Amino acid sequence: MKKFLLGAVALILLLLIGGVAYLYLSLNTLVKKAVETVGPAITRTDVTLASANLSPLSGSGKLSGFVVGNPKGYSAPYALRLGSISLSVDKETLLKDPIVVNSIVIRDPQLALIGTPGGTNLQEIMRNIKSYGASKEKSAIPSPSASPSGKNSDSKKFIVKSVVISGAKVDVVLGAFGQSVNQALTLPEIQLQNLGSDGKGLSASQISEQIFTPLINAAIDEGIKAATKQGLIQLQQNGNQQLGNFLKGLFK
């Protein structure tokens, strides 16, 4: 009987260890799938994630190879490529709503700001993100990312205590009417605090909007500075009305 009990305990421990290992591996797979399913619905572009390495036991983890593609009409291979994303989650809130994220640290993101007479790729992505968030507030109709139960995967709420974006660079490619700007520029560090903490939390799309907006605005500001230095805006001031209209559309 004693041997039987010992064997049963060993079997239970083995199953528990196997269950924890399965949960750990499944979590990373589920996160990757969620990013690549919900992301395109939010940005209306291709979104890929190379890998997720998250620990439900510690509440910490890292995402690698997060890439947002360009809208139709822009030929560059990506609009936004994040070097690495480190996360720290309050593990006591993982099964609650909202989930509390202690910190998000984004290192070495790379942006591509492509300007045409019709506008820029980054502005179009931001419009898509804002449109998605607005549609979720106004409509209860499930999106393509809704679960079989009818609940939308973007309905989960989050509070993010701290966001730091460092080492960001932007490749600025602007061109019209025979004039062009092509530069690689460095962006200042961005720090955000207490996103969603003044209410019941924010959805994934709302968090994305609040993180991406200052990053994209910083890239556009640097694009304006580059255009000024290389003479595009001077041409506008010298009476080129067509170019002036282009610049108004480009940086609105």
C-alpha positions as protocol buffer text, in pm:
chain_id: "A"
residue {
  index: 1
  type: MET
  ca { x: 0 y: 0 z: 0 }
}
residue {
  index: 2
  type: LYS
  ca { x: 283 y: 237 z: 87 }
}
residue {
  index: 3
  type: LYS
  ca { x: 451 y: 175 z: -250 }
}
residue {
  index: 4
  type: PHE
  ca { x: 118 y: 231 z: -422 }
}
residue {
  index: 5
  type: LEU
  ca { x: 69 y: 567 z: -246 }
}
residue {
  index: 6
  type: LEU
  ca { x: 423 y: 675 z: -326 }
}
residue {
  index: 7
  type: GLY
  ca { x: 370 y: 579 z: -690 }
}
residue {
  index: 8
  type: ALA
  ca { x: 42 y: 770 z: -700 }
}
residue {
  index: 9
  type: VAL
  ca { x: 204 y: 1080 z: -552 }
}
residue {
  index: 10
  type: ALA
  ca { x: 490 y: 1057 z: -804 }
}
residue {
  index: 11
  type: LEU
  ca { x: 239 y: 1024 z: -1089 }
}
residue {
  index: 12
  type: ILE
  ca { x: 43 y: 1327 z: -966 }
}
residue {
  index: 13
  type: LEU
  ca { x: 363 y: 1533 z: -939 }
}
residue {
  index: 14
  type: LEU
  ca { x: 464 y: 1425 z: -1289 }
}
residue {
  index: 15
  type: LEU
  ca { x: 124 y: 1527 z: -1426 }
}
residue {
  index: 16
  type: LEU
  ca { x: 143 y: 1862 z: -1246 }
}
residue {
  index: 17
  type: ILE
  ca { x: 490 y: 1932 z: -1384 }
}
residue {
  index: 18
  type: GLY
  ca { x: 372 y: 1831 z: -1730 }
}
residue {
  index: 19
  type: GLY
  ca { x: 65 y: 2053 z: -1692 }
}
residue {
  index: 20
  type: VAL
  ca { x: 275 y: 2355 z: -1593 }
}
residue {
  index: 21
  type: ALA
  ca { x: 512 y: 2293 z: -1884 }
}
residue {
  index: 22
  type: TYR
  ca { x: 216 y: 2264 z: -2124 }
}
residue {
  index: 23
  type: LEU
  ca { x: 65 y: 2587 z: -1987 }
}
residue {
  index: 24
  type: TYR
  ca { x: 399 y: 2766 z: -2027 }
}
residue {
  index: 25
  type: LEU
  ca { x: 444 y: 2651 z: -2387 }
}
residue {
  index: 26
  type: SER
  ca { x: 78 y: 2706 z: -2477 }
}
residue {
  index: 27
  type: LEU
  ca { x: 79 y: 3059 z: -2336 }
}
residue {
  index: 28
  type: ASN
  ca { x: 356 y: 3167 z: -2572 }
}
residue {
  index: 29
  type: THR
  ca { x: 179 y: 3007 z: -2868 }
}
residue {
  index: 30
  type: LEU
  ca { x: -151 y: 3172 z: -2773 }
}
residue {
  index: 31
  type: VAL
  ca { x: 11 y: 3515 z: -2734 }
}
residue {
  index: 32
  type: LYS
  ca { x: 176 y: 3488 z: -3076 }
}
residue {
  index: 33
  type: LYS
  ca { x: -153 y: 3381 z: -3234 }
}
residue {
  index: 34
  type: ALA
  ca { x: -344 y: 3662 z: -3061 }
}
residue {
  index: 35
  type: VAL
  ca { x: -96 y: 3927 z: -3181 }
}
residue {
  index: 36
  type: GLU
  ca { x: -111 y: 3800 z: -3540 }
}
residue {
  index: 37
  type: THR
  ca { x: -492 y: 3775 z: -3532 }
}
residue {
  index: 38
  type: VAL
  ca { x: -596 y: 4093 z: -3352 }
}
residue {
  index: 39
  type: GLY
  ca { x: -308 y: 4307 z: -3482 }
}
residue {
  index: 40
  type: PRO
  ca { x: -416 y: 4309 z: -3848 }
}
residue {
  index: 41
  type: ALA
  ca { x: -775 y: 4392 z: -3744 }
}
residue {
  index: 42
  type: ILE
  ca { x: -648 y: 4696 z: -3553 }
}
residue {
  index: 43
  type: THR
  ca { x: -390 y: 4831 z: -3802 }
}
residue {
  index: 44
  type: ARG
  ca { x: -539 y: 4691 z: -4127 }
}
residue {
  index: 45
  type: THR
  ca { x: -190 y: 4580 z: -4224 }
}
residue {
  index: 46
  type: ASP
  ca { x: 9 y: 4262 z: -4182 }
}
residue {
  index: 47
  type: VAL
  ca { x: 129 y: 4212 z: -3823 }
}
residue {
  index: 48
  type: THR
  ca { x: 374 y: 3937 z: -3728 }
}
residue {
  index: 49
  type: LEU
  ca { x: 548 y: 3829 z: -3408 }
}
residue {
  index: 50
  type: ALA
  ca { x: 858 y: 3609 z: -3427 }
}
residue {
  index: 51
  type: SER
  ca { x: 840 y: 3476 z: -3072 }
}
residue {
  index: 52
  type: ALA
  ca { x: 692 y: 3519 z: -2725 }
}
residue {
  index: 53
  type: ASN
  ca { x: 872 y: 3412 z: -2410 }
}
residue {
  index: 54
  type: LEU
  ca { x: 637 y: 3474 z: -2117 }
}
residue {
  index: 55
  type: SER
  ca { x: 632 y: 3313 z: -1774 }
}
residue {
  index: 56
  type: PRO
  ca { x: 294 y: 3285 z: -1596 }
}
residue {
  index: 57
  type: LEU
  ca { x: 484 y: 3206 z: -1276 }
}
residue {
  index: 58
  type: SER
  ca { x: 692 y: 3526 z: -1261 }
}
residue {
  index: 59
  type: GLY
  ca { x: 466 y: 3754 z: -1465 }
}
residue {
  index: 60
  type: SER
  ca { x: 759 y: 3868 z: -1678 }
}
residue {
  index: 61
  type: GLY
  ca { x: 849 y: 3803 z: -2037 }
}
residue {
  index: 62
  type: LYS
  ca { x: 976 y: 3924 z: -2370 }
}
residue {
  index: 63
  type: LEU
  ca { x: 833 y: 3958 z: -2720 }
}
residue {
  index: 64
  type: SER
  ca { x: 1069 y: 3957 z: -3017 }
}
residue {
  index: 65
  type: GLY
  ca { x: 1031 y: 4031 z: -3385 }
}
residue {
  index: 66
  type: PHE
  ca { x: 714 y: 4241 z: -3370 }
}
residue {
  index: 67
  type: VAL
  ca { x: 659 y: 4388 z: -3718 }
}
residue {
  index: 68
  type: VAL
  ca { x: 377 y: 4605 z: -3852 }
}
residue {
  index: 69
  type: GLY
  ca { x: 353 y: 4606 z: -4230 }
}
residue {
  index: 70
  type: ASN
  ca { x: 263 y: 4898 z: -4453 }
}
residue {
  index: 71
  type: PRO
  ca { x: -83 y: 4990 z: -4583 }
}
residue {
  index: 72
  type: LYS
  ca { x: -158 y: 4929 z: -4949 }
}
residue {
  index: 73
  type: GLY
  ca { x: 23 y: 5171 z: -5175 }
}
residue {
  index: 74
  type: TYR
  ca { x: 346 y: 5181 z: -4974 }
}
residue {
  index: 75
  type: SER
  ca { x: 619 y: 4950 z: -5099 }
}
residue {
  index: 76
  type: ALA
  ca { x: 859 y: 4944 z: -4801 }
}
residue {
  index: 77
  type: PRO
  ca { x: 879 y: 4606 z: -4623 }
}
residue {
  index: 78
  type: TYR
  ca { x: 758 y: 4746 z: -4290 }
}
residue {
  index: 79
  type: ALA
  ca { x: 621 y: 5056 z: -4121 }
}
residue {
  index: 80
  type: LEU
  ca { x: 723 y: 4968 z: -3767 }
}
residue {
  index: 81
  type: ARG
  ca { x: 966 y: 4709 z: -3639 }
}
residue {
  index: 82
  type: LEU
  ca { x: 1023 y: 4671 z: -3266 }
}
residue {
  index: 83
  type: GLY
  ca { x: 1361 y: 4541 z: -3155 }
}
residue {
  index: 84
  type: SER
  ca { x: 1235 y: 4387 z: -2831 }
}
residue {
  index: 85
  type: ILE
  ca { x: 946 y: 4432 z: -2589 }
}
residue {
  index: 86
  type: SER
  ca { x: 1001 y: 4344 z: -2223 }
}
residue {
  index: 87
  type: LEU
  ca { x: 692 y: 4303 z: -2007 }
}
residue {
  index: 88
  type: SER
  ca { x: 630 y: 4282 z: -1636 }
}
residue {
  index: 89
  type: VAL
  ca { x: 274 y: 4186 z: -1537 }
}
residue {
  index: 90
  type: ASP
  ca { x: 121 y: 4172 z: -1191 }
}
residue {
  index: 91
  type: LYS
  ca { x: 66 y: 3795 z: -1193 }
}
residue {
  index: 92
  type: GLU
  ca { x: -209 y: 3827 z: -931 }
}
residue {
  index: 93
  type: THR
  ca { x: -421 y: 4005 z: -1194 }
}
residue {
  index: 94
  type: LEU
  ca { x: -368 y: 3763 z: -1485 }
}
residue {
  index: 95
  type: LEU
  ca { x: -714 y: 3611 z: -1439 }
}
residue {
  index: 96
  type: LYS
  ca { x: -879 y: 3941 z: -1347 }
}
residue {
  index: 97
  type: ASP
  ca { x: -1013 y: 4235 z: -1542 }
}
residue {
  index: 98
  type: PRO
  ca { x: -833 y: 4468 z: -1580 }
}
residue {
  index: 99
  type: ILE
  ca { x: -492 y: 4304 z: -1601 }
}
residue {
  index: 100
  type: VAL
  ca { x: -225 y: 4526 z: -1446 }
}
residue {
  index: 101
  type: VAL
  ca { x: 96 y: 4560 z: -1647 }
}
residue {
  index: 102
  type: ASN
  ca { x: 371 y: 4703 z: -1428 }
}
residue {
  index: 103
  type: SER
  ca { x: 602 y: 4798 z: -1715 }
}
residue {
  index: 104
  type: ILE
  ca { x: 654 y: 4780 z: -2089 }
}
residue {
  index: 105
  type: VAL
  ca { x: 1004 y: 4854 z: -2218 }
}
residue {
  index: 106
  type: ILE
  ca { x: 1045 y: 4883 z: -2596 }
}
residue {
  index: 107
  type: ARG
  ca { x: 1406 y: 4896 z: -2712 }
}
residue {
  index: 108
  type: ASP
  ca { x: 1544 y: 4999 z: -3051 }
}
residue {
  index: 109
  type: PRO
  ca { x: 1222 y: 5031 z: -3253 }
}
residue {
  index: 110
  type: GLN
  ca { x: 1269 y: 5113 z: -3620 }
}
residue {
  index: 111
  type: LEU
  ca { x: 1009 y: 5317 z: -3811 }
}
residue {
  index: 112
  type: ALA
  ca { x: 977 y: 5395 z: -4180 }
}
residue {
  index: 113
  type: LEU
  ca { x: 807 y: 5729 z: -4255 }
}
residue {
  index: 114
  type: ILE
  ca { x: 708 y: 5727 z: -4621 }
}
residue {
  index: 115
  type: GLY
  ca { x: 551 y: 6044 z: -4759 }
}
residue {
  index: 116
  type: THR
  ca { x: 357 y: 6075 z: -5084 }
}
residue {
  index: 117
  type: PRO
  ca { x: 117 y: 6343 z: -5213 }
}
residue {
  index: 118
  type: GLY
  ca { x: -161 y: 6136 z: -5054 }
}
residue {
  index: 119
  type: GLY
  ca { x: -14 y: 6143 z: -4702 }
}
residue {
  index: 120
  type: THR
  ca { x: 215 y: 5916 z: -4500 }
}
residue {
  index: 121
  type: ASN
  ca { x: 204 y: 5547 z: -4414 }
}
residue {
  index: 122
  type: LEU
  ca { x: 229 y: 5609 z: -4038 }
}
residue {
  index: 123
  type: GLN
  ca { x: -62 y: 5851 z: -4035 }
}
residue {
  index: 124
  type: GLU
  ca { x: -277 y: 5598 z: -4222 }
}
residue {
  index: 125
  type: ILE
  ca { x: -194 y: 5329 z: -3967 }
}
residue {
  index: 126
  type: MET
  ca { x: -285 y: 5566 z: -3682 }
}
residue {
  index: 127
  type: ARG
  ca { x: -617 y: 5643 z: -3849 }
}
residue {
  index: 128
  type: ASN
  ca { x: -685 y: 5270 z: -3874 }
}
residue {
  index: 129
  type: ILE
  ca { x: -605 y: 5217 z: -3505 }
}
residue {
  index: 130
  type: LYS
  ca { x: -831 y: 5504 z: -3398 }
}
residue {
  index: 131
  type: SER
  ca { x: -1109 y: 5387 z: -3629 }
}
residue {
  index: 132
  type: TYR
  ca { x: -1092 y: 5038 z: -3484 }
}
residue {
  index: 133
  type: GLY
  ca { x: -1114 y: 5169 z: -3127 }
}
residue {
  index: 134
  type: ALA
  ca { x: -1407 y: 5398 z: -3213 }
}
residue {
  index: 135
  type: SER
  ca { x: -1597 y: 5116 z: -3383 }
}
residue {
  index: 136
  type: LYS
  ca { x: -1561 y: 4897 z: -3073 }
}
residue {
  index: 137
  type: GLU
  ca { x: -1704 y: 5169 z: -2853 }
}
residue {
  index: 138
  type: LYS
  ca { x: -2004 y: 5224 z: -3079 }
}
residue {
  index: 139
  type: SER
  ca { x: -2085 y: 4869 z: -3179 }
}
residue {
  index: 140
  type: ALA
  ca { x: -2127 y: 4538 z: -3001 }
}
residue {
  index: 141
  type: ILE
  ca { x: -2108 y: 4341 z: -3326 }
}
residue {
  index: 142
  type: PRO
  ca { x: -1830 y: 4079 z: -3295 }
}
residue {
  index: 143
  type: SER
  ca { x: -1525 y: 4139 z: -3513 }
}
residue {
  index: 144
  type: PRO
  ca { x: -1342 y: 3868 z: -3713 }
}
residue {
  index: 145
  type: SER
  ca { x: -1124 y: 3821 z: -3405 }
}
residue {
  index: 146
  type: ALA
  ca { x: -1422 y: 3736 z: -3185 }
}
residue {
  index: 147
  type: SER
  ca { x: -1419 y: 3408 z: -3001 }
}
residue {
  index: 148
  type: PRO
  ca { x: -1680 y: 3133 z: -3065 }
}
residue {
  index: 149
  type: SER
  ca { x: -1866 y: 3252 z: -2753 }
}
residue {
  index: 150
  type: GLY
  ca { x: -1915 y: 3590 z: -2921 }
}
residue {
  index: 151
  type: LYS
  ca { x: -1677 y: 3780 z: -2693 }
}
residue {
  index: 152
  type: ASN
  ca { x: -1426 y: 3997 z: -2869 }
}
residue {
  index: 153
  type: SER
  ca { x: -1062 y: 3929 z: -2789 }
}
residue {
  index: 154
  type: ASP
  ca { x: -1011 y: 4307 z: -2761 }
}
residue {
  index: 155
  type: SER
  ca { x: -1267 y: 4332 z: -2478 }
}
residue {
  index: 156
  type: LYS
  ca { x: -1012 y: 4250 z: -2208 }
}
residue {
  index: 157
  type: LYS
  ca { x: -899 y: 4563 z: -2023 }
}
residue {
  index: 158
  type: PHE
  ca { x: -549 y: 4661 z: -1913 }
}
residue {
  index: 159
  type: ILE
  ca { x: -382 y: 4913 z: -1685 }
}
residue {
  index: 160
  type: VAL
  ca { x: -22 y: 4991 z: -1781 }
}
residue {
  index: 161
  type: LYS
  ca { x: 178 y: 5165 z: -1510 }
}
residue {
  index: 162
  type: SER
  ca { x: 492 y: 5248 z: -1710 }
}
residue {
  index: 163
  type: VAL
  ca { x: 603 y: 5253 z: -2075 }
}
residue {
  index: 164
  type: VAL
  ca { x: 956 y: 5339 z: -2188 }
}
residue {
  index: 165
  type: ILE
  ca { x: 1055 y: 5354 z: -2556 }
}
residue {
  index: 166
  type: SER
  ca { x: 1428 y: 5401 z: -2610 }
}
residue {
  index: 167
  type: GLY
  ca { x: 1671 y: 5391 z: -2900 }
}
residue {
  index: 168
  type: ALA
  ca { x: 1402 y: 5460 z: -3163 }
}
residue {
  index: 169
  type: LYS
  ca { x: 1510 y: 5546 z: -3517 }
}
residue {
  index: 170
  type: VAL
  ca { x: 1311 y: 5651 z: -3821 }
}
residue {
  index: 171
  type: ASP
  ca { x: 1397 y: 5625 z: -4189 }
}
residue {
  index: 172
  type: VAL
  ca { x: 1238 y: 5931 z: -4351 }
}
residue {
  index: 173
  type: VAL
  ca { x: 1154 y: 5901 z: -4720 }
}
residue {
  index: 174
  type: LEU
  ca { x: 955 y: 6198 z: -4852 }
}
residue {
  index: 175
  type: GLY
  ca { x: 923 y: 6293 z: -5214 }
}
residue {
  index: 176
  type: ALA
  ca { x: 715 y: 6504 z: -5449 }
}
residue {
  index: 177
  type: PHE
  ca { x: 756 y: 6732 z: -5750 }
}
residue {
  index: 178
  type: GLY
  ca { x: 1120 y: 6646 z: -5805 }
}
residue {
  index: 179
  type: GLN
  ca { x: 1218 y: 6712 z: -5444 }
}
residue {
  index: 180
  type: SER
  ca { x: 1300 y: 6444 z: -5188 }
}
residue {
  index: 181
  type: VAL
  ca { x: 1419 y: 6377 z: -4836 }
}
residue {
  index: 182
  type: ASN
  ca { x: 1590 y: 6050 z: -4745 }
}
residue {
  index: 183
  type: GLN
  ca { x: 1743 y: 6037 z: -4396 }
}
residue {
  index: 184
  type: ALA
  ca { x: 1789 y: 5807 z: -4098 }
}
residue {
  index: 185
  type: LEU
  ca { x: 1711 y: 5995 z: -3778 }
}
residue {
  index: 186
  type: THR
  ca { x: 1716 y: 5921 z: -3404 }
}
residue {
  index: 187
  type: LEU
  ca { x: 1408 y: 5987 z: -3191 }
}
residue {
  index: 188
  type: PRO
  ca { x: 1410 y: 6103 z: -2827 }
}
residue {
  index: 189
  type: GLU
  ca { x: 1321 y: 5862 z: -2548 }
}
residue {
  index: 190
  type: ILE
  ca { x: 949 y: 5840 z: -2471 }
}
residue {
  index: 191
  type: GLN
  ca { x: 810 y: 5776 z: -2123 }
}
residue {
  index: 192
  type: LEU
  ca { x: 442 y: 5719 z: -2045 }
}
residue {
  index: 193
  type: GLN
  ca { x: 276 y: 5661 z: -1709 }
}
residue {
  index: 194
  type: ASN
  ca { x: -47 y: 5509 z: -1576 }
}
residue {
  index: 195
  type: LEU
  ca { x: -233 y: 5428 z: -1897 }
}
residue {
  index: 196
  type: GLY
  ca { x: -591 y: 5335 z: -1813 }
}
residue {
  index: 197
  type: SER
  ca { x: -545 y: 5389 z: -1440 }
}
residue {
  index: 198
  type: ASP
  ca { x: -812 y: 5661 z: -1420 }
}
residue {
  index: 199
  type: GLY
  ca { x: -1094 y: 5421 z: -1503 }
}
residue {
  index: 200
  type: LYS
  ca { x: -1162 y: 5055 z: -1555 }
}
residue {
  index: 201
  type: GLY
  ca { x: -866 y: 5004 z: -1783 }
}
residue {
  index: 202
  type: LEU
  ca { x: -818 y: 5026 z: -2159 }
}
residue {
  index: 203
  type: SER
  ca { x: -860 y: 4775 z: -2439 }
}
residue {
  index: 204
  type: ALA
  ca { x: -567 y: 4641 z: -2638 }
}
residue {
  index: 205
  type: SER
  ca { x: -642 y: 4878 z: -2927 }
}
residue {
  index: 206
  type: GLN
  ca { x: -664 y: 5177 z: -2691 }
}
residue {
  index: 207
  type: ILE
  ca { x: -333 y: 5085 z: -2529 }
}
residue {
  index: 208
  type: SER
  ca { x: -180 y: 5048 z: -2877 }
}
residue {
  index: 209
  type: GLU
  ca { x: -309 y: 5392 z: -2973 }
}
residue {
  index: 210
  type: GLN
  ca { x: -171 y: 5558 z: -2661 }
}
residue {
  index: 211
  type: ILE
  ca { x: 172 y: 5396 z: -2709 }
}
residue {
  index: 212
  type: PHE
  ca { x: 201 y: 5439 z: -3086 }
}
residue {
  index: 213
  type: THR
  ca { x: 67 y: 5797 z: -3104 }
}
residue {
  index: 214
  type: PRO
  ca { x: 365 y: 5971 z: -2935 }
}
residue {
  index: 215
  type: LEU
  ca { x: 609 y: 5743 z: -3120 }
}
residue {
  index: 216
  type: ILE
  ca { x: 457 y: 5820 z: -3459 }
}
residue {
  index: 217
  type: ASN
  ca { x: 420 y: 6190 z: -3378 }
}
residue {
  index: 218
  type: ALA
  ca { x: 789 y: 6202 z: -3287 }
}
residue {
  index: 219
  type: ALA
  ca { x: 875 y: 6041 z: -3621 }
}
residue {
  index: 220
  type: ILE
  ca { x: 660 y: 6294 z: -3809 }
}
residue {
  index: 221
  type: ASP
  ca { x: 816 y: 6586 z: -3617 }
}
residue {
  index: 222
  type: GLU
  ca { x: 1161 y: 6466 z: -3721 }
}
residue {
  index: 223
  type: GLY
  ca { x: 1034 y: 6432 z: -4078 }
}
residue {
  index: 224
  type: ILE
  ca { x: 922 y: 6797 z: -4073 }
}
residue {
  index: 225
  type: LYS
  ca { x: 1263 y: 6904 z: -3945 }
}
residue {
  index: 226
  type: ALA
  ca { x: 1436 y: 6702 z: -4216 }
}
residue {
  index: 227
  type: ALA
  ca { x: 1210 y: 6852 z: -4484 }
}
residue {
  index: 228
  type: THR
  ca { x: 1289 y: 7200 z: -4355 }
}
residue {
  index: 229
  type: LYS
  ca { x: 1664 y: 7142 z: -4363 }
}
residue {
  index: 230
  type: GLN
  ca { x: 1660 y: 7001 z: -4715 }
}
residue {
  index: 231
  type: GLY
  ca { x: 1451 y: 7275 z: -4865 }
}
residue {
  index: 232
  type: LEU
  ca { x: 1104 y: 7129 z: -4926 }
}
residue {
  index: 233
  type: ILE
  ca { x: 934 y: 7380 z: -4701 }
}
residue {
  index: 234
  type: GLN
  ca { x: 1144 y: 7665 z: -4838 }
}
residue {
  index: 235
  type: LEU
  ca { x: 1008 y: 7583 z: -5182 }
}
residue {
  index: 236
  type: GLN
  ca { x: 658 y: 7617 z: -5039 }
}
residue {
  index: 237
  type: GLN
  ca { x: 743 y: 7957 z: -4895 }
}
residue {
  index: 238
  type: ASN
  ca { x: 884 y: 8069 z: -5232 }
}
residue {
  index: 239
  type: GLY
  ca { x: 544 y: 8034 z: -5395 }
}
residue {
  index: 240
  type: ASN
  ca { x: 516 y: 7671 z: -5505 }
}
residue {
  index: 241
  type: GLN
  ca { x: 145 y: 7636 z: -5419 }
}
residue {
  index: 242
  type: GLN
  ca { x: 125 y: 7277 z: -5540 }
}
residue {
  index: 243
  type: LEU
  ca { x: 410 y: 7176 z: -5311 }
}
residue {
  index: 244
  type: GLY
  ca { x: 247 y: 7373 z: -5029 }
}
residue {
  index: 245
  type: ASN
  ca { x: -71 y: 7169 z: -5066 }
}
residue {
  index: 246
  type: PHE
  ca { x: 138 y: 6852 z: -5062 }
}
residue {
  index: 247
  type: LEU
  ca { x: 305 y: 6947 z: -4736 }
}
residue {
  index: 248
  type: LYS
  ca { x: -26 y: 7035 z: -4571 }
}
residue {
  index: 249
  type: GLY
  ca { x: -160 y: 6690 z: -4659 }
}
residue {
  index: 250
  type: LEU
  ca { x: 163 y: 6520 z: -4562 }
}
residue {
  index: 251
  type: PHE
  ca { x: 189 y: 6653 z: -4208 }
}
residue {
  index: 252
  type: LYS
  ca { x: -176 y: 6718 z: -4111 }
}
